[in-house]
Amino acid sequence: MILRKALFNDLQDIWMIIQAAIERRKREGSEQWQDGYPNENTLKNDIALQQGMILEDNNHILSYAAVIFENDPDYDYIEGNWLNDEKYAVIHRVATSNNMIGKGMVTKLFLLIEDYCLQHNISNIRVDTNFDNHSMLHILAKLNYIYCGQVYLRGAARRAYHKILKHQT
């Protein structure tokens, strides 16, 4: 399995994964991703800015996430406190192929993103998720992301997490 930047010729497969995730969230009764976000233009923008990342195995896209090395203005205000004010990466729009659900792909994706961040001299990652996204909450806890408080995206409160990465010695 490899982590690589998404290309425009990956867009159709990525969009199918995102659409399936939107539908899964709806079936679970969640309001997350039920407001037209993310959409195909969001993904095109991720790819154009070289922020779209895919977990791939044997030329099959297993998972997708946007990894952004710029400060997120939605994270400027938090009801709580970030662990520090150092430069950070943000992970957004995490989704996994339907046939990979429950197989640890998001955990693998996050671990590879953490390595990718360290390779780019970023040792802080911030991420948010909906209060009812139990699978993501479980993964964040398992990977030692620290709950820092609430942020607001598109008018909705989200649980905000932060992890300080350790360089391998």
DSSP file with accessible surface (Angstrom, degrees, kcal/mol):
  #  RESIDUE AA STRUCTURE BP1 BP2  ACC     N-H-->O    O-->H-N    N-H-->O    O-->H-N    TCO  KAPPA ALPHA  PHI   PSI    X-CA   Y-CA   Z-CA
    1    1 A M              0   0   96      0, 0.0     2,-0.3     0, 0.0    56,-0.2   0.000 360.0 360.0 360.0 139.9    0.0    0.0    0.0
    2    2 A I  E     -A   56   0A  90     54,-2.6    54,-2.9     2,-0.0     2,-0.5  -0.936 360.0-136.6-130.8 154.1    1.2    3.5   -0.8
    3    3 A L  E     +A   55   0A  35     -2,-0.3     2,-0.3    52,-0.2    52,-0.2  -0.937  37.8 160.5-104.3 129.1    0.1    7.0   -0.1
    4    4 A R  E     -A   54   0A  55     50,-2.3    50,-3.1    -2,-0.5     2,-0.2  -0.977  44.1 -89.1-145.6 162.1    0.3    9.3   -3.1
    5    5 A K  E     -A   53   0A  78     -2,-0.3    48,-0.3    48,-0.2     2,-0.1  -0.457  48.9-112.7 -68.6 140.5   -1.1   12.6   -4.4
    6    6 A A        -     0   0    5     46,-3.0     2,-0.3    -2,-0.2    46,-0.2  -0.465  29.8-152.5 -73.0 146.1   -4.4   12.3   -6.2
    7    7 A L    >   -     0   0   94     -2,-0.1     3,-2.2     1,-0.1     4,-0.4  -0.787  29.4-106.7-114.5 162.2   -4.4   13.1   -9.9
    8    8 A F  G >  S+     0   0  120      1,-0.3     3,-1.5    -2,-0.3     4,-0.3   0.839 119.6  60.9 -61.2 -29.7   -7.2   14.3  -12.1
    9    9 A N  G 3  S+     0   0  128      1,-0.3    -1,-0.3     2,-0.1     4,-0.2   0.610 100.0  57.3 -75.1  -5.2   -7.6   10.9  -13.7
   10   10 A D  G <> S+     0   0   14     -3,-2.2     4,-2.5     1,-0.1    -1,-0.3   0.527  80.3  96.0 -89.2  -9.8   -8.4    9.6  -10.1
   11   11 A L  H <> S+     0   0   17     -3,-1.5     4,-3.1    -4,-0.4     5,-0.2   0.867  78.6  51.3 -55.7 -45.4  -11.3   12.0   -9.7
   12   12 A Q  H  > S+     0   0  142     -4,-0.3     4,-2.1     1,-0.2    -1,-0.2   0.931 113.7  44.6 -60.9 -44.6  -14.1    9.6  -10.8
   13   13 A D  H  > S+     0   0   82     -3,-0.3     4,-1.9    -4,-0.2    -1,-0.2   0.908 114.7  48.8 -66.2 -41.4  -13.0    6.8   -8.4
   14   14 A I  H  X S+     0   0    0     -4,-2.5     4,-2.7     2,-0.2    -2,-0.2   0.932 110.1  51.7 -62.7 -44.3  -12.5    9.3   -5.5
   15   15 A W  H  X S+     0   0   46     -4,-3.1     4,-3.0    -5,-0.2     5,-0.2   0.897 107.5  52.5 -62.3 -37.8  -15.9   10.9   -6.2
   16   16 A M  H  X S+     0   0  105     -4,-2.1     4,-2.2    -5,-0.2    -1,-0.2   0.917 110.2  48.6 -63.7 -40.0  -17.5    7.4   -6.0
   17   17 A I  H  X S+     0   0   13     -4,-1.9     4,-2.1     2,-0.2    79,-0.2   0.929 113.1  47.2 -65.0 -43.9  -15.8    6.8   -2.7
   18   18 A I  H  X S+     0   0    0     -4,-2.7     4,-2.7     2,-0.2    -2,-0.2   0.931 111.0  51.1 -64.3 -44.6  -17.0   10.1   -1.3
   19   19 A Q  H  X S+     0   0   91     -4,-3.0     4,-2.3     1,-0.2    -1,-0.2   0.908 110.1  49.6 -60.8 -40.9  -20.6    9.6   -2.6
   20   20 A A  H  X S+     0   0   21     -4,-2.2     4,-2.6     1,-0.2    -1,-0.2   0.900 110.9  50.2 -64.8 -38.3  -20.7    6.2   -0.9
   21   21 A A  H  X S+     0   0    5     -4,-2.1     4,-2.6     2,-0.2    -2,-0.2   0.901 108.5  52.2 -66.8 -39.8  -19.4    7.8    2.4
   22   22 A I  H  X S+     0   0   33     -4,-2.7     4,-2.1     1,-0.2    -2,-0.2   0.933 111.8  46.6 -59.7 -44.4  -22.1   10.5    2.1
   23   23 A E  H  X S+     0   0   87     -4,-2.3     4,-2.7     2,-0.2    -2,-0.2   0.902 110.5  52.4 -66.1 -40.8  -24.7    7.8    1.7
   24   24 A R  H  X S+     0   0   35     -4,-2.6     4,-1.9     2,-0.2    -1,-0.2   0.930 109.2  49.8 -59.6 -45.3  -23.3    5.8    4.7
   25   25 A R  H  <>S+     0   0   17     -4,-2.6     5,-2.5     1,-0.2     4,-0.2   0.911 111.1  50.0 -61.0 -40.3  -23.4    8.8    6.9
   26   26 A K  H ><5S+     0   0  126     -4,-2.1     3,-1.7     1,-0.2    -2,-0.2   0.932 109.3  50.2 -63.6 -46.6  -27.0    9.4    5.9
   27   27 A R  H 3<5S+     0   0  162     -4,-2.7    -1,-0.2     1,-0.3    -2,-0.2   0.824 106.9  56.2 -60.8 -32.4  -28.0    5.8    6.6
   28   28 A E  T 3<5S-     0   0  114     -4,-1.9    -1,-0.3    -5,-0.2    -2,-0.2   0.477 120.2-111.6 -77.9  -3.7  -26.4    6.1   10.0
   29   29 A G  T < 5 +     0   0   61     -3,-1.7    -3,-0.2     1,-0.3     2,-0.2   0.628  68.3 146.1  84.5  13.8  -28.6    9.1   10.8
   30   30 A S      < -     0   0    7     -5,-2.5    -1,-0.3    -6,-0.2    -2,-0.1  -0.535  47.9-152.0 -85.3 150.8  -25.8   11.6   10.7
   31   31 A E    >   +     0   0  165     -2,-0.2     3,-1.7     2,-0.0    -1,-0.1   0.526  62.3 117.3 -92.0  -8.9  -26.1   15.2    9.5
   32   32 A Q  T 3  S+     0   0   12      1,-0.3    -2,-0.1    -7,-0.1    -3,-0.0  -0.375  86.8   2.3 -63.5 132.1  -22.4   15.2    8.5
   33   33 A W  T 3  S+     0   0   17      1,-0.1     3,-0.3    -2,-0.1    -1,-0.3   0.696  97.8 113.9  65.4  25.2  -21.8   15.6    4.8
   34   34 A Q    <   +     0   0   68     -3,-1.7    -2,-0.1     1,-0.2    -1,-0.1   0.250  58.7  73.0-105.7  13.6  -25.6   16.0    4.1
   35   35 A D  S    S-     0   0   93      2,-0.5    -1,-0.2    -4,-0.1    -3,-0.0   0.075 122.0 -83.9-115.9  21.3  -25.4   19.6    3.0
   36   36 A G  S    S+     0   0   54     -3,-0.3    -2,-0.1     1,-0.3    -3,-0.0   0.513  84.4 147.3  89.5   3.4  -23.8   19.3   -0.4
   37   37 A Y        +     0   0   39      1,-0.1    -2,-0.5     2,-0.1    -1,-0.3  -0.982  51.0  31.1-123.8 138.9  -20.3   19.2    1.0
   38   38 A P  S    S+     0   0    2      0, 0.0     2,-0.2     0, 0.0    -1,-0.1   0.651  84.1 166.1 -75.8 160.5  -18.0   17.7   -0.1
   39   39 A N     >  -     0   0   62     -2,-0.1     4,-1.8     1,-0.0     3,-0.4  -0.732  53.2 -87.8-130.0 179.8  -18.8   17.8   -3.7
   40   40 A E  H  > S+     0   0   75      1,-0.2     4,-2.5    -2,-0.2     5,-0.2   0.878 126.0  54.3 -61.6 -35.2  -16.9   17.1   -7.0
   41   41 A N  H  > S+     0   0  111      1,-0.2     4,-2.3     2,-0.2    -1,-0.2   0.870 104.1  55.8 -66.2 -35.4  -15.7   20.7   -7.1
   42   42 A T  H  > S+     0   0   25     -3,-0.4     4,-2.3     2,-0.2    -1,-0.2   0.929 110.5  45.2 -58.8 -44.9  -14.2   20.3   -3.6
   43   43 A L  H  X S+     0   0    0     -4,-1.8     4,-2.5     2,-0.2    -2,-0.2   0.898 109.9  53.5 -68.7 -39.9  -12.2   17.3   -4.8
   44   44 A K  H  X S+     0   0   88     -4,-2.5     4,-2.8     1,-0.2    -1,-0.2   0.909 110.3  48.8 -59.9 -40.6  -11.1   19.0   -8.0
   45   45 A N  H  X S+     0   0   89     -4,-2.3     4,-2.4     2,-0.2    -2,-0.2   0.917 108.7  52.9 -65.5 -43.0   -9.8   21.9   -5.9
   46   46 A D  H  <>S+     0   0    1     -4,-2.3     5,-3.4     1,-0.2     6,-1.1   0.931 113.3  44.0 -55.3 -47.0   -8.0   19.4   -3.6
   47   47 A I  H ><5S+     0   0    8     -4,-2.5     3,-1.7     3,-0.2    -2,-0.2   0.929 111.6  52.2 -67.6 -44.2   -6.3   17.8   -6.6
   48   48 A A  H 3<5S+     0   0   61     -4,-2.8    -1,-0.2     1,-0.3    -2,-0.2   0.877 113.3  44.7 -59.8 -36.4   -5.4   21.2   -8.2
   49   49 A L  T 3<5S-     0   0   91     -4,-2.4    -1,-0.3    -5,-0.2    -2,-0.2   0.371 114.0-119.7 -88.1   3.4   -3.8   22.4   -5.0
   50   50 A Q  T < 5S+     0   0  120     -3,-1.7    -3,-0.2    -5,-0.1    -2,-0.1   0.833  82.7 117.5  59.7  36.9   -2.0   19.0   -4.6
   51   51 A Q      < +     0   0   18     -5,-3.4    16,-3.0    -6,-0.2     2,-0.4   0.551  40.8  99.1-106.5 -13.8   -3.8   18.4   -1.3
   52   52 A G  E     - B   0  66A   1     -6,-1.1   -46,-3.0    14,-0.2     2,-0.4  -0.632  53.4-173.7 -77.8 129.5   -5.8   15.3   -2.3
   53   53 A M  E     -AB   5  65A   3     12,-3.1    12,-2.2    -2,-0.4     2,-0.4  -0.975   5.4-163.0-126.6 139.9   -4.1   12.1   -1.1
   54   54 A I  E     -AB   4  64A   0    -50,-3.1   -50,-2.3    -2,-0.4     2,-0.6  -0.932  18.5-138.9-123.9 146.8   -5.0    8.5   -1.8
   55   55 A L  E     -AB   3  63A   0      8,-2.4     7,-3.4    -2,-0.4     8,-1.3  -0.921  37.0-175.2 -95.5 122.7   -4.2    5.2   -0.2
   56   56 A E  E     -AB   2  61A  19    -54,-2.9   -54,-2.6    -2,-0.6     2,-0.4  -0.936  21.1-176.9-128.2 145.1   -3.7    2.9   -3.1
   57   57 A D  E >  S- B   0  60A  63      3,-2.3     3,-1.6    -2,-0.4    -2,-0.0  -0.970  78.3 -14.6-141.3 123.6   -3.0   -0.9   -3.4
   58   58 A N  T 3  S-     0   0  129     -2,-0.4     3,-0.1     1,-0.3    -1,-0.1   0.896 128.6 -53.1  50.4  46.6   -2.4   -2.5   -6.8
   59   59 A N  T 3  S+     0   0  141      1,-0.2     2,-0.5     0, 0.0    -1,-0.3   0.670 113.2 121.5  64.5  19.2   -3.7    0.5   -8.6
   60   60 A H  E <   -B   57   0A 130     -3,-1.6    -3,-2.3   -47,-0.0     2,-0.5  -0.965  63.2-131.0-112.3 129.4   -6.9    0.4   -6.6
   61   61 A I  E     +B   56   0A  18     -2,-0.5    -5,-0.2    -5,-0.2     3,-0.1  -0.663  30.6 170.9 -79.7 121.3   -7.9    3.5   -4.5
   62   62 A L  E     +     0   0A  14     -7,-3.4    35,-3.1    -2,-0.5     2,-0.3   0.801  61.2   3.4 -98.9 -39.4   -8.8    2.3   -1.0
   63   63 A S  E     -BC  55  96A   0     -8,-1.3    -8,-2.4    33,-0.3    -1,-0.3  -0.972  58.5-153.6-148.5 160.1   -9.1    5.6    0.9
   64   64 A Y  E     +BC  54  95A   0     31,-2.9    31,-2.3    -2,-0.3     2,-0.3  -0.976  16.2 162.0-137.0 147.4   -9.0    9.4    0.3
   65   65 A A  E     -B   53   0A   0    -12,-2.2   -12,-3.1    -2,-0.3     2,-0.5  -0.966  34.0-124.8-157.0 152.0   -8.2   12.4    2.4
   66   66 A A  E     -BC  52  92A   0     26,-3.3    26,-2.4    -2,-0.3     2,-0.5  -0.873  23.6-164.8 -95.2 130.8   -7.2   16.0    1.9
   67   67 A V  E     - C   0  91A   7    -16,-3.0     2,-0.5    -2,-0.5    24,-0.2  -0.974   7.8-170.3-119.6 115.0   -4.0   17.0    3.6
   68   68 A I  E     - C   0  90A  22     22,-2.7    22,-2.5    -2,-0.5     4,-0.1  -0.922  19.0-167.1-116.3 125.2   -3.5   20.7    3.9
   69   69 A F        +     0   0   54     -2,-0.5     2,-0.3    20,-0.2    19,-0.1   0.191  65.8  87.8 -94.9  15.3   -0.3   22.3    5.0
   70   70 A E  S    S-     0   0  127     20,-0.1    20,-0.1    17,-0.1    -2,-0.1  -0.863  91.2 -93.9-111.2 149.7   -1.8   25.8    5.5
   71   71 A N        -     0   0   98     -2,-0.3    -2,-0.1     1,-0.1     3,-0.1  -0.346  38.5-129.2 -59.7 139.0   -3.5   27.1    8.6
   72   72 A D    >   -     0   0   17      1,-0.1     3,-2.3    -4,-0.1     4,-0.3  -0.828   6.2-150.6 -94.1 117.3   -7.2   26.5    8.5
   73   73 A P  G >  S+     0   0   96      0, 0.0     3,-1.5     0, 0.0     4,-0.4   0.802  96.8  65.2 -60.3 -25.2   -9.2   29.7    9.3
   74   74 A D  G 3  S+     0   0   75      1,-0.3    78,-0.6     2,-0.1     3,-0.2   0.680 100.1  53.2 -67.8 -15.5  -12.0   27.6   10.7
   75   75 A Y  G <  S+     0   0    2     -3,-2.3    -1,-0.3     1,-0.2    78,-0.0   0.404  81.6  89.7 -98.4   0.5   -9.5   26.5   13.4
   76   76 A D  S <  S+     0   0  123     -3,-1.5     2,-0.5    -4,-0.3    -1,-0.2   0.856  91.3  45.4 -65.3 -34.3   -8.6   30.1   14.4
   77   77 A Y  S    S+     0   0  147     -4,-0.4    75,-0.4    -3,-0.2     2,-0.4  -0.953  71.5 169.0-112.6 125.1  -11.4   30.0   17.0
   78   78 A I        -     0   0   23     -2,-0.5     2,-1.5     2,-0.2    73,-0.2  -0.998  38.6-133.7-133.2 136.0  -11.8   27.0   19.2
   79   79 A E  E    S+D  150   0A  81     71,-2.9    71,-1.6    -2,-0.4     2,-0.3  -0.762  96.8  17.6 -83.7  88.4  -14.0   26.5   22.3
   80   80 A G  E    S-D  149   0A  36     -2,-1.5     2,-0.4    69,-0.2    -2,-0.2  -0.970 103.7 -69.9 142.4-152.5  -11.1   24.9   24.1
   81   81 A N        -     0   0  133     67,-1.6     2,-0.1    -2,-0.3    -2,-0.1  -0.992  27.9-131.0-145.6 133.8   -7.3   25.0   23.4
   82   82 A W        -     0   0   29     -2,-0.4     3,-0.1     1,-0.1    65,-0.0  -0.369  34.9-112.3 -69.9 161.5   -5.1   23.5   20.8
   83   83 A L  S    S-     0   0   75      1,-0.1     2,-0.3    63,-0.1    -1,-0.1   0.802  90.4 -17.9 -68.8 -29.8   -2.0   21.7   22.2
   84   84 A N        -     0   0   29      2,-0.1    -1,-0.1     0, 0.0    -2,-0.0  -0.951  58.5-115.9-161.2 177.8    0.3   24.4   20.8
   85   85 A D        +     0   0  155     -2,-0.3     3,-0.1    -3,-0.1    -2,-0.0   0.099  69.0 125.9-110.0  19.4    0.4   27.2   18.2
   86   86 A E  S    S-     0   0  111      1,-0.2    -2,-0.1    37,-0.0    -3,-0.0  -0.258  74.8 -72.2 -75.6 165.9    3.0   25.7   16.0
   87   87 A K        -     0   0  136      1,-0.0    36,-0.4   -16,-0.0     2,-0.3  -0.267  63.1-178.3 -56.2 141.7    2.7   25.1   12.2
   88   88 A Y        -     0   0    6     35,-0.1     2,-0.3   -19,-0.1    37,-0.2  -0.939  27.5-128.8-142.7 161.4    0.3   22.2   11.5
   89   89 A A  E     - e   0 125A   0     35,-2.5    37,-2.8    -2,-0.3     2,-0.4  -0.813  23.3-143.1-104.5 153.8   -1.3   20.1    8.8
   90   90 A V  E     -Ce  68 126A   0    -22,-2.5   -22,-2.7    -2,-0.3     2,-0.5  -0.955   2.6-151.7-117.6 138.3   -5.1   19.6    8.6
   91   91 A I  E     +Ce  67 127A   1     35,-1.8    37,-0.6    -2,-0.4     2,-0.3  -0.957  27.2 163.2-108.7 124.6   -6.8   16.4    7.5
   92   92 A H  E     +C   66   0A  16    -26,-2.4   -26,-3.3    -2,-0.5    37,-0.0  -0.887  47.4  27.7-130.7 165.0  -10.2   16.8    5.9
   93   93 A R  E     -     0   0A  26     -2,-0.3     2,-0.4   -28,-0.2    -1,-0.1   0.870  67.4-177.3  55.8  49.3  -12.6   14.8    3.8
   94   94 A V  E     +     0   0A  21    -29,-0.1     2,-0.3    -3,-0.1   -29,-0.2  -0.642  11.2 158.1 -81.4 128.7  -11.6   11.3    4.9
   95   95 A A  E     -C   64   0A   5    -31,-2.3   -31,-2.9    -2,-0.4     2,-0.4  -0.993  24.4-153.1-151.3 150.7  -13.4    8.5    3.1
   96   96 A T  E     -C   63   0A   7     -2,-0.3   -33,-0.3   -33,-0.2     5,-0.1  -0.951  32.3 -97.8-126.9 145.5  -12.9    4.8    2.4
   97   97 A S    >   -     0   0   24    -35,-3.1     3,-2.3    -2,-0.4     4,-0.5  -0.275  36.4-118.6 -56.8 141.2  -14.1    2.5   -0.3
   98   98 A N  G >  S+     0   0   88      1,-0.3     3,-1.1     2,-0.2    -1,-0.1   0.854 113.7  55.0 -53.1 -39.8  -17.2    0.5    0.7
   99   99 A N  G 3  S+     0   0  104      1,-0.2    -1,-0.3     3,-0.0    -2,-0.1   0.519 107.2  52.2 -78.3   1.6  -15.4   -2.8    0.2
  100  100 A M  G X >S+     0   0   35     -3,-2.3     3,-1.9   -38,-0.2     5,-0.6   0.398  76.1 128.1-112.1   0.4  -12.6   -1.7    2.6
  101  101 A I  T < 5S+     0   0   83     -3,-1.1    -3,-0.0    -4,-0.5    -4,-0.0  -0.333  78.8  13.8 -60.1 132.9  -14.9   -0.6    5.5
  102  102 A G  T 3 5S+     0   0   82      1,-0.1    -1,-0.3    -2,-0.0    -3,-0.0   0.532  98.8 103.2  81.4   7.3  -13.7   -2.3    8.8
  103  103 A K  T < 5S-     0   0  131     -3,-1.9    -2,-0.1     0, 0.0    -1,-0.1   0.198  97.3-103.4-109.0  15.3  -10.4   -3.4    7.4
  104  104 A G  T  >5S+     0   0   36     -4,-0.1     4,-2.4     3,-0.1     5,-0.2   0.633  77.0 135.4  80.2  15.1   -8.2   -0.7    9.0
  105  105 A M  H  ><S+     0   0   19     -5,-0.6     4,-3.0     2,-0.2     5,-0.1   0.881  71.0  49.5 -67.5 -38.7   -7.7    1.4    5.9
  106  106 A V  H  > S+     0   0   21      2,-0.2     4,-3.0     1,-0.2     5,-0.2   0.915 110.9  50.9 -69.2 -36.9   -8.4    4.8    7.7
  107  107 A T  H  > S+     0   0   17      2,-0.2     4,-2.4     1,-0.2    -2,-0.2   0.953 113.1  45.4 -60.9 -48.1   -5.9    3.8   10.4
  108  108 A K  H  X S+     0   0   83     -4,-2.4     4,-2.4     1,-0.2     5,-0.2   0.921 112.4  52.4 -60.3 -43.6   -3.3    2.9    7.7
  109  109 A L  H  X S+     0   0    0     -4,-3.0     4,-2.5     1,-0.2    -2,-0.2   0.942 110.4  47.3 -57.2 -49.1   -4.1    6.2    5.8
  110  110 A F  H  X S+     0   0    0     -4,-3.0     4,-2.7     1,-0.2    -1,-0.2   0.907 110.7  51.5 -61.7 -42.8   -3.6    8.3    9.0
  111  111 A L  H  X S+     0   0   74     -4,-2.4     4,-2.0     1,-0.2    -1,-0.2   0.916 112.0  46.3 -62.6 -41.1   -0.3    6.6    9.8
  112  112 A L  H  X S+     0   0   33     -4,-2.4     4,-2.5     2,-0.2    -1,-0.2   0.884 111.5  51.8 -69.3 -36.1    1.0    7.2    6.3
  113  113 A I  H  X S+     0   0    0     -4,-2.5     4,-2.8    -5,-0.2    -2,-0.2   0.907 107.1  53.5 -64.7 -40.7   -0.2   10.8    6.4
  114  114 A E  H  X S+     0   0   17     -4,-2.7     4,-2.3     2,-0.2    -2,-0.2   0.939 110.9  45.9 -58.8 -45.5    1.6   11.2    9.7
  115  115 A D  H  X S+     0   0   71     -4,-2.0     4,-2.4     1,-0.2    -2,-0.2   0.913 111.6  52.7 -61.7 -41.9    4.8   10.0    8.1
  116  116 A Y  H  X S+     0   0   33     -4,-2.5     4,-1.0     1,-0.2    -2,-0.2   0.911 108.9  49.7 -60.6 -43.0    4.2   12.3    5.1
  117  117 A C  H ><>S+     0   0    0     -4,-2.8     5,-2.7     1,-0.2     3,-0.8   0.933 109.9  50.1 -62.9 -45.7    3.8   15.3    7.4
  118  118 A L  H ><5S+     0   0   22     -4,-2.3     3,-1.9     1,-0.3    -1,-0.2   0.895 105.7  56.6 -61.1 -38.2    7.0   14.5    9.2
  119  119 A Q  H 3<5S+     0   0  142     -4,-2.4    -1,-0.3     1,-0.3    -2,-0.2   0.767 109.0  48.0 -62.7 -24.3    8.8   14.2    5.9
  120  120 A H  T <<5S-     0   0   84     -4,-1.0    -1,-0.3    -3,-0.8    -2,-0.2   0.073 122.9-107.1-102.9  20.5    7.6   17.7    5.2
  121  121 A N  T < 5S+     0   0  139     -3,-1.9     2,-0.5     1,-0.2    -3,-0.2   0.797  77.8 133.2  59.4  33.5    8.8   19.0    8.6
  122  122 A I      < +     0   0    4     -5,-2.7    -1,-0.2    -8,-0.1    -2,-0.2  -0.971  25.8 172.7-111.6 119.7    5.3   19.2   10.0
  123  123 A S        +     0   0   29     -2,-0.5    42,-3.1   -36,-0.4     2,-0.4   0.229  57.3  70.9-114.9  15.9    5.0   17.7   13.5
  124  124 A N  E     - F   0 164A   1     40,-0.2   -35,-2.5   -37,-0.2     2,-0.4  -0.998  55.1-173.4-131.5 135.7    1.4   18.8   14.3
  125  125 A I  E     -eF  89 163A   0     38,-2.4    38,-2.5    -2,-0.4     2,-0.4  -0.994   2.5-168.7-127.0 134.8   -1.8   17.5   12.8
  126  126 A R  E     +eF  90 162A  10    -37,-2.8   -35,-1.8    -2,-0.4     2,-0.3  -0.943  13.0 166.3-118.7 145.8   -5.3   18.9   13.5
  127  127 A V  E     -eF  91 161A   4     34,-2.1    34,-3.4    -2,-0.4     2,-0.3  -0.982  15.6-158.1-152.7 153.2   -8.5   17.2   12.5
  128  128 A D  E     + F   0 160A  10    -37,-0.6     2,-0.3    -2,-0.3    32,-0.2  -0.941  10.0 178.7-132.7 160.0  -12.2   17.6   13.2
  129  129 A T  E     - F   0 159A   2     30,-1.9    30,-2.6    -2,-0.3     2,-0.1  -0.976  36.1 -85.9-152.9 164.7  -15.2   15.3   13.0
  130  130 A N    >   -     0   0   22     -2,-0.3     3,-1.6    28,-0.2     7,-0.1  -0.371  38.2-117.3 -70.2 152.0  -18.9   15.3   13.7
  131  131 A F  T 3  S+     0   0   78     26,-0.4    -1,-0.1     1,-0.3    27,-0.1   0.756 114.6  46.6 -61.9 -25.1  -20.1   14.3   17.2
  132  132 A D  T 3  S+     0   0   50      1,-0.1     2,-1.7     2,-0.0    -1,-0.3   0.281  77.3 106.2-105.5  13.1  -21.8   11.3   15.8
  133  133 A N    <>  +     0   0   15     -3,-1.6     4,-2.6     1,-0.2     5,-0.2  -0.577  43.8 171.5 -90.0  78.3  -19.1    9.9   13.6
  134  134 A H  H  >  +     0   0  139     -2,-1.7     4,-2.3     1,-0.2    -1,-0.2   0.839  70.0  54.7 -63.7 -35.2  -18.3    7.1   15.9
  135  135 A S  H  > S+     0   0   74      2,-0.2     4,-2.2    -3,-0.2    -1,-0.2   0.939 112.2  43.5 -66.6 -41.7  -15.9    5.3   13.6
  136  136 A M  H  > S+     0   0   17      2,-0.2     4,-2.9     1,-0.2     5,-0.2   0.915 112.0  53.4 -69.3 -39.6  -13.7    8.4   13.2
  137  137 A L  H  X S+     0   0   31     -4,-2.6     4,-2.1     1,-0.2    -1,-0.2   0.912 109.6  49.5 -59.0 -40.3  -13.9    9.1   16.9
  138  138 A H  H  X S+     0   0  121     -4,-2.3     4,-2.7    -5,-0.2    -2,-0.2   0.927 111.5  48.0 -63.9 -45.4  -12.7    5.6   17.6
  139  139 A I  H  X S+     0   0   21     -4,-2.2     4,-2.3     2,-0.2    -2,-0.2   0.924 110.5  51.0 -63.7 -44.5   -9.8    5.9   15.1
  140  140 A L  H  <>S+     0   0    0     -4,-2.9     5,-2.9     1,-0.2    -1,-0.2   0.910 112.7  46.2 -61.2 -40.8   -8.7    9.3   16.5
  141  141 A A  H ><5S+     0   0   65     -4,-2.1     3,-1.6    -5,-0.2    -2,-0.2   0.935 111.4  51.8 -65.6 -44.7   -8.7    7.8   20.0
  142  142 A K  H 3<5S+     0   0  109     -4,-2.7    -2,-0.2     1,-0.3    -1,-0.2   0.860 111.1  47.6 -60.1 -36.0   -6.8    4.7   18.9
  143  143 A L  T 3<5S-     0   0   15     -4,-2.3    -1,-0.3    -5,-0.2    -2,-0.2   0.267 118.5-110.7 -93.2  11.7   -4.1    6.9   17.2
  144  144 A N  T < 5 +     0   0  117     -3,-1.6     2,-0.3     1,-0.2    -3,-0.2   0.789  56.5 162.4  66.7  34.3   -3.7    9.1   20.3
  145  145 A Y      < -     0   0    9     -5,-2.9     2,-0.5    -6,-0.2    -1,-0.2  -0.670  35.7-130.1 -78.5 138.4   -5.2   12.3   18.9
  146  146 A I  E     - G   0 162A  85     16,-2.9    16,-1.8    -2,-0.3     2,-0.3  -0.795  10.6-124.4 -98.5 128.6   -6.1   14.6   21.8
  147  147 A Y  E     + G   0 161A  95     -2,-0.5    14,-0.2    14,-0.2     3,-0.1  -0.548  32.8 173.4 -69.2 127.0   -9.6   16.2   22.0
  148  148 A C  E     -     0   0A  13     12,-3.1   -67,-1.6     1,-0.4     2,-0.3   0.551  46.4 -87.7-114.1 -14.9   -9.1   19.9   22.3
  149  149 A G  E     -DG  80 160A   5     11,-1.0    11,-3.1   -69,-0.2     2,-0.4  -0.962  59.5 -37.3 141.2-157.0  -12.6   21.4   22.1
  150  150 A Q  E     -DG  79 159A  43    -71,-1.6   -71,-2.9    -2,-0.3     2,-0.3  -0.875  39.9-177.5-112.1 140.6  -15.1   22.5   19.5
  151  151 A V  E     - G   0 158A   0      7,-2.1     7,-2.9    -2,-0.4     2,-0.5  -0.820  24.1-126.2-121.2 168.1  -14.6   24.3   16.2
  152  152 A Y  E     + G   0 157A  85    -78,-0.6     2,-0.4   -75,-0.4     5,-0.2  -0.970  23.7 179.6-123.7 124.4  -17.4   25.4   13.8
  153  153 A L  E >  S- G   0 156A   7      3,-2.4     3,-2.2    -2,-0.5    -2,-0.0  -0.992  76.6 -12.2-124.0 128.1  -17.5   24.5   10.1
  154  154 A R  T 3  S-     0   0  111     -2,-0.4    -1,-0.1     1,-0.3     3,-0.1   0.856 130.8 -54.7  48.8  39.0  -20.3   25.7    7.9
  155  155 A G  T 3  S+     0   0   76      1,-0.2     2,-0.4    -3,-0.1    -1,-0.3   0.430 114.9 111.6  83.2  -1.0  -22.2   26.8   11.0
  156  156 A A  E <   - G   0 153A  45     -3,-2.2    -3,-2.4   -26,-0.0    -1,-0.2  -0.883  69.1-117.3-112.5 139.8  -22.0   23.4   12.8
  157  157 A A  E     - G   0 152A  27     -2,-0.4   -26,-0.4    -5,-0.2     2,-0.3  -0.466  34.9-173.2 -69.8 139.5  -20.0   22.4   15.9
  158  158 A R  E     - G   0 151A  17     -7,-2.9    -7,-2.1    -2,-0.2     2,-0.4  -0.976  29.7-109.8-134.4 147.9  -17.4   19.8   15.3
  159  159 A R  E     -FG 129 150A  64    -30,-2.6   -30,-1.9    -2,-0.3     2,-0.4  -0.662  37.3-149.3 -76.5 128.5  -15.1   17.9   17.7
  160  160 A A  E     -FG 128 149A   0    -11,-3.1   -12,-3.1    -2,-0.4   -11,-1.0  -0.855  15.2-174.3-109.1 134.9  -11.5   19.1   17.2
  161  161 A Y  E     -FG 127 147A  16    -34,-3.4   -34,-2.1    -2,-0.4     2,-0.3  -0.899   6.2-167.7-127.7 155.9   -8.4   17.0   17.7
  162  162 A H  E     -FG 126 146A   0    -16,-1.8   -16,-2.9    -2,-0.3     2,-0.4  -0.997   1.0-170.8-144.4 139.9   -4.7   17.6   17.7
  163  163 A K  E     -F  125   0A  31    -38,-2.5   -38,-2.4    -2,-0.3     2,-0.6  -0.999  14.7-148.2-134.5 132.4   -1.7   15.3   17.6
  164  164 A I  E     -F  124   0A  64     -2,-0.4   -40,-0.2   -40,-0.2     2,-0.2  -0.902  26.6-138.3 -96.6 119.6    2.0   16.2   18.1
  165  165 A L        -     0   0   10    -42,-3.1     2,-0.5    -2,-0.6    -2,-0.0  -0.539   5.8-138.6 -81.6 145.4    4.0   13.8   16.0
  166  166 A K        -     0   0  152     -2,-0.2     2,-0.2     3,-0.0   -48,-0.1  -0.886  19.4-123.7-102.9 129.9    7.2   12.3   17.2
  167  167 A H        -     0   0  108     -2,-0.5     2,-0.2     1,-0.1   -52,-0.0  -0.495  30.5-114.4 -69.6 136.4   10.1   12.0   14.8
  168  168 A Q              0   0  162     -2,-0.2    -1,-0.1     1,-0.0     0, 0.0  -0.530 360.0 360.0 -71.0 139.5   11.4    8.4   14.5
  169  169 A T              0   0  186     -2,-0.2    -1,-0.0    -3,-0.0    -3,-0.0  -0.730 360.0 360.0-111.4 360.0   14.9    8.0   15.8
